[in-house]
Amino acid sequence: MAGVTPTRYRWGAIAWLLTLQFFVVETVVALQTGGGYSRADDLISDLGSAASAAPLLMNTSFVAQGVLIAAGAVLLRPALAGLGGRMVPAFLTAAAVGVVLVGLFPLGSQEDLHQAGAGLHFVGGGLGLLAMAYGVRPRSEALGTALALLGLLSTGMTVFFSLGITSFLGEGGTERGAAYPIPLGLALAGVGLWALGRRPQAETRPSRRELRAQERAERAERARERDAALAAAAGQTEPARAQTEPEPDDDFDPEDPWATSRRRD
């Protein structure tokens, strides 16, 4: 896209790649609990509560996550096309604000703000991935499909988690099914958009709507050419028909048809 410079691609991709820091910090803090933490049964927010071994580290990671999500959305927004691309900043801004609230108001302090932040993050992140999938599909079908699958997974697990349908994966496992696809999808999108930005512009694939419009224009042009050819053929036939018709005899007398025709010298 003309609106995104290589430097902007690079920094936007780096911002979304760094959202993977969440997995590193989560693992480090979970290990410090001495084996008493279960990813299947315990919530992610438990690692940021006062009972955690390193709440400050986990909550700092939450806040940093929000900043990185928002930064990548701002930097890479011009690389996303269509309605989906226009919706991405709104959804990802909601996800970024949500995870910042999770970090600023840990579990056990301001429950309402914490729960609202978690909901914003899950809903905004999942829908943001779905919107981004449609925003990148004109440029890469594979990347768009991968983002759509991750967005569907996150959104579906968010519905299950909010309805309390957690018996299969556990409460912590279901929550992670909603949360984990978000940084994974953003990191994938960042790398993919960075790679696409390094290609020549000529390699950009037209969208299906553009292809259909081009096909309609080509059919219309062929129809105009056919009509023009038929009109030209009809115009050539009229003079030929006129030449084959006999000229009237000026000396013909309708009152005396048996009279001998008189020709002028």
N, C-alpha and C positions, 0 to 999 in steps of 0.2 A: 504494500500500500504506500502511496506517495506521502501520506501523513505521518509515517513512522520512519524515523531515521534508524540506521544500524545501531547507533548507540542506545536509542530508546528501546529497540528490540532487546538488546543485550541486558540492560538494566531491568526491564520488565520481566524477562525470563529469569534473571537471577533472583529477583524478589519472590517470584512464585516457587522457584526451586528451594529457596531458603525456608519455605513453609514446612518442609520436611524436618526442620529442626524439632517440630512437635514430637515426632516419634523418638528422636534421640533423648530429649528431655524426659518424656514420659517413661522411657525404659530406665533411665538413670534414677529417677525419683522412685519408681516402683521397686528397683533393686535395693534401695536404701531402707525399704520397709522390713527387710530381713525375711522375705518369703511369705509374709502374711497378706499379700495383695494378690487378688485374682482378677485377671482381665475379663473373665466370663461373668463373675458375680459382682464385682465392685465397679462403681462408676468412675469415669475419668476425673470428675470433679473432686472425688475423694482425695486425690493426690494434691489438690490445692487447699484442702481444708486444714484447720488448725491441728487435726490429729495426724496429718501427714508428716513424713520424715523431713521433707524439704518443700514446704508450701510456697515460700518466696520464689524459689526456682521455677516451680510449675506455673504459678500465676504470672510471673514475668514472661514465661513462654507463651501463655495465652494472649497477653497484651501485644507481644511482638508479632504473634500470628496475625492479629487483626491489622497491624500496621503494614505487614508484608502483603496481605491480601489486597488491601486498599491501594498500596503503591503499584502493584502489578496491574490492577484494573485500570488505573489512571494512565499508566505508561503504554499499555497494550490495547486500549480501547479503539484507536483508529485502525487496528489490524483486523477488527471484527466487522463483518458485513451484515447488512439487512436488519430486520426487526430484532432478530435474536441478539445481534451485536449491540443494538441500542439498549436492550434490556439488561445486558450483563452488568454494567456499572451499578444499577439500582440493586440488583440481587446481591452482588458481591459486597456492596457497601453495607447492606443489612447484615451479611454474614460477618464482616469485619467488625462492625459495631457490637454485634452479639458476642463474639469471642472476647472482645476487650472488656465488656461488662462481666463476663465470666471470670476474668482475671482480676478485675477491680473489686468485685463483690463475691468472694469465695463462698463455697458451700458452707452453710452454718452461720453466715453473717447477715446478709440481706437476701433472704430466700426468694422474694418476688423478683428482684432485679436479676439475680443469678439465673432463675428459671427462664425469665424473659430473654435474657442474653443467650442462653443455650438454645432456646427455640428459634430465635432469629438466626443464629449461626447455622443450625441444621437446615432450616427451611430455605434461607437465602443461599446457602452453599449448594444445596442440591438443585434448586431451580436455576442458580447461576451456571452450573455445569450444563444443564439442559439447554439453556439459552445460548451458551457459548458453543455448544455442539452445532446448532444451526448457524451460528455466526462464522464458523470455520469450515463448514462442509463445502461451500463453493471453492475453497482452496485445497482442501484435503478431505476426501471421503473417509479415509481410515481414521484420521484424528477425530473427525466429527462423530463417527460411530463409537469410538472408544469413550469419548466424553459423554455421549448420550447414555451409554451403559452405566458408567459411574454415577451420572446424575440420577438415573432411575433407581439404582441401588441405594444411594443415599436418601432419596425421597421416600422410597418404599420402607426402608428401615426406620425413618423418622416417624412415619405413620404407625408402624408397629410399636415403636417405643412409646409414643404418646398415648396409644390405646392400651398399653400394658401387656401387649402380646410378646412376651419375652421368655416363655418357657423353653423354647427350642435352643436359643443361643445364650440364655441367661440375660439378666438386666444389663450387665456391663458389656456383654458381647453384642447385644442388639444396639446399644448406644454407639459402640465402636463401628458397627455396620453403617450407622448414619454419619459418623464423624470422619472415619478414615478415608472414604472416597474423595472428600473435599481437598485435602492437601495433595493426595495422589493425582487427582484430576488437574489441579492447578499446576503442579510441577510438570505433568505431561503436556499441558497446553502451553506452558512457557517455553519448553524445549521445542515443541512442534512449531510454534509461531516464530521462534528464533530461526529455526531451520528454513521455514518457508520464506522468511524475510531475506535470506541469503540467496535465494533463487532469482534468476532473471524474471522480470515482470511478465515476459511472454509465456512463462510456464503456468501462470495462473489460470485455472480452469473456470470456464463460464458456468454460471448457475443453471439449474434446470429451467428456470423461468426465462433466462436469456436465450437458452437453446431453443425453447418452444417459440419465443418471439422471432428468432432468426429463421426457424422453419416456416412460420407463417409468412414472413416477409418474402422468403424464397418462393413459396407457393403462389403468393400474390404476383410476384414478378413473372413467374412462368405463365400465369393466367393472362397477364397483360400482353406478354409476347405472343401468346397463342391468338388472342383477340386481334392484335395488330396484324398478324399474318393472315387471318381469315378476312379481315377488312381489306387488306391489300389484294388478296386473291379475288375478292368480290369486285373490287374496283377495276381489275384487269379484265374481268369477264364481260362487263357491260359494254366497253368499246368494241370488243370482238363480236358480240351479239349484234351490235348496231351495224357493223360492217357486213354481216351476212344477210341482212334484210334487204330485199330488192327496192330500188328507188322507184317512186311512183312515175308513171308515164304522163308527162305534161300534155301530150296530144290526145289523150284518151277522152272521148266524148261520151258521157254517160247517157245522152239521149239517143245516140246512134252507135251502139257497141260494135256493129258490123262494119263501121266505116274504117277505111285504111288509115293507119297511123301516119301522121305527117311528121316528119323529122325536119328539124331546122338544120340548115346547112351550117 
